[in-house]
Amino acid sequence: LVMHPSSVKRMLWELASFLLVAYDMFAIPFQMFDPPDNHLEFIMSWITRSFWTADIPLTFASGYLARDGFIEMRPLPIAIGYLRTWFFL
């Protein structure tokens, strides 16, 4: 089952992705100062790890807008496109 790139579920996932990237932009460099451990940091580290791990298979199951303007919804071309572009980043 492939998710349409403009679906509400996909848009909410993208919003969560944006928020976690923003969090990571501050949290990761902050670790250089060796802050004391706290419960929130522990929970957020597991949330971000789990999110980014779940993002991999979800991206394989999400359609995308191709260069020609066509929305690609076939699983094999989606997988090939993802492996050629964002997967190894």
Secondary structure, DSSP 8 states (H G I E B T S, - for coil): --B-TTSHHHHHHHHHHHHHHHHHHHHHHHGGG-----HHHHHHHHHHHHHHHHHHHHHHTB-EE-TTS-EE--HHHHHHHHHHTTTT-
